[in-house]
Amino acid sequence: MENQQKSIEEIPLVDRKGAGMAEGKIRIDCYLSLECASEEALRDNINLALAAEKLSADVAFHRIEGDRAIALGLSGSPSVFINGKELQPQGTGGFS
């Protein structure tokens, strides 16, 4: 809940405006509802993927309430952003 009061635009991401990728930096932000049981599996999958690709990243997990997720326009839980872009954007809102 560290960034609960910030909008996605306020959270400092490496590539929000195109900066950082030239330097090879990766930022992964994961937003999960308070009830979401996927955090452990998500952490494992991110670590496995980074290891397989021989990459490193700054990874942050944000536990937020449903009304905050709706206000941010998140499409579900978990919602994963890599360098400011949603990994699996969906056309519908919702957060469980």
Contacts in CASP RR format, 6 or more apart in sequence:
PFRMAT RR
TARGET T0000
AUTHOR 0000-0000-0000
METHOD contacts of the structure
MODEL  1
MENQQKSIEEIPLVDRKGAGMAEGKIRIDCYLSLECASEEALRDNINLAL
AAEKLSADVAFHRIEGDRAIALGLSGSPSVFINGKELQPQGTGGFS
1 62 0 8 1.000
1 63 0 8 1.000
1 64 0 8 1.000
2 60 0 8 1.000
2 62 0 8 1.000
3 10 0 8 1.000
3 11 0 8 1.000
3 60 0 8 1.000
3 62 0 8 1.000
3 64 0 8 1.000
4 62 0 8 1.000
4 63 0 8 1.000
4 64 0 8 1.000
4 65 0 8 1.000
4 68 0 8 1.000
7 71 0 8 1.000
7 72 0 8 1.000
8 29 0 8 1.000
8 72 0 8 1.000
8 81 0 8 1.000
8 84 0 8 1.000
9 16 0 8 1.000
11 29 0 8 1.000
13 27 0 8 1.000
13 29 0 8 1.000
13 81 0 8 1.000
13 83 0 8 1.000
13 84 0 8 1.000
14 20 0 8 1.000
14 21 0 8 1.000
14 25 0 8 1.000
14 26 0 8 1.000
14 27 0 8 1.000
14 58 0 8 1.000
14 83 0 8 1.000
15 21 0 8 1.000
15 25 0 8 1.000
15 27 0 8 1.000
15 83 0 8 1.000
15 84 0 8 1.000
15 85 0 8 1.000
16 83 0 8 1.000
16 84 0 8 1.000
18 83 0 8 1.000
20 83 0 8 1.000
21 83 0 8 1.000
25 58 0 8 1.000
26 55 0 8 1.000
26 56 0 8 1.000
26 57 0 8 1.000
26 58 0 8 1.000
26 82 0 8 1.000
26 83 0 8 1.000
27 57 0 8 1.000
27 58 0 8 1.000
27 60 0 8 1.000
27 82 0 8 1.000
27 83 0 8 1.000
27 84 0 8 1.000
28 46 0 8 1.000
28 57 0 8 1.000
28 58 0 8 1.000
28 59 0 8 1.000
28 60 0 8 1.000
28 80 0 8 1.000
28 81 0 8 1.000
28 82 0 8 1.000
29 59 0 8 1.000
29 60 0 8 1.000
29 62 0 8 1.000
29 80 0 8 1.000
29 81 0 8 1.000
29 84 0 8 1.000
30 39 0 8 1.000
30 42 0 8 1.000
30 46 0 8 1.000
30 59 0 8 1.000
30 60 0 8 1.000
30 61 0 8 1.000
30 62 0 8 1.000
30 78 0 8 1.000
30 79 0 8 1.000
30 80 0 8 1.000
30 81 0 8 1.000
31 62 0 8 1.000
31 64 0 8 1.000
31 69 0 8 1.000
31 72 0 8 1.000
31 74 0 8 1.000
31 77 0 8 1.000
31 78 0 8 1.000
31 79 0 8 1.000
31 80 0 8 1.000
31 81 0 8 1.000
32 38 0 8 1.000
32 39 0 8 1.000
32 42 0 8 1.000
32 61 0 8 1.000
32 62 0 8 1.000
32 63 0 8 1.000
32 64 0 8 1.000
32 77 0 8 1.000
32 78 0 8 1.000
33 63 0 8 1.000
33 64 0 8 1.000
33 65 0 8 1.000
33 66 0 8 1.000
33 69 0 8 1.000
33 76 0 8 1.000
33 77 0 8 1.000
33 95 0 8 1.000
33 96 0 8 1.000
34 63 0 8 1.000
34 64 0 8 1.000
34 65 0 8 1.000
34 66 0 8 1.000
35 96 0 8 1.000
36 77 0 8 1.000
36 78 0 8 1.000
36 96 0 8 1.000
38 77 0 8 1.000
38 78 0 8 1.000
39 61 0 8 1.000
39 78 0 8 1.000
42 61 0 8 1.000
42 78 0 8 1.000
42 80 0 8 1.000
43 59 0 8 1.000
43 61 0 8 1.000
46 57 0 8 1.000
46 59 0 8 1.000
50 56 0 8 1.000
50 57 0 8 1.000
64 72 0 8 1.000
66 95 0 8 1.000
69 76 0 8 1.000
69 77 0 8 1.000
69 79 0 8 1.000
69 94 0 8 1.000
69 95 0 8 1.000
70 93 0 8 1.000
70 94 0 8 1.000
70 95 0 8 1.000
73 93 0 8 1.000
74 93 0 8 1.000
74 94 0 8 1.000
74 95 0 8 1.000
75 86 0 8 1.000
75 88 0 8 1.000
75 89 0 8 1.000
75 90 0 8 1.000
75 91 0 8 1.000
75 92 0 8 1.000
75 93 0 8 1.000
75 94 0 8 1.000
75 95 0 8 1.000
76 90 0 8 1.000
76 93 0 8 1.000
76 94 0 8 1.000
76 95 0 8 1.000
76 96 0 8 1.000
77 95 0 8 1.000
77 96 0 8 1.000
79 86 0 8 1.000
79 95 0 8 1.000
80 86 0 8 1.000
80 87 0 8 1.000
80 88 0 8 1.000
81 87 0 8 1.000
END
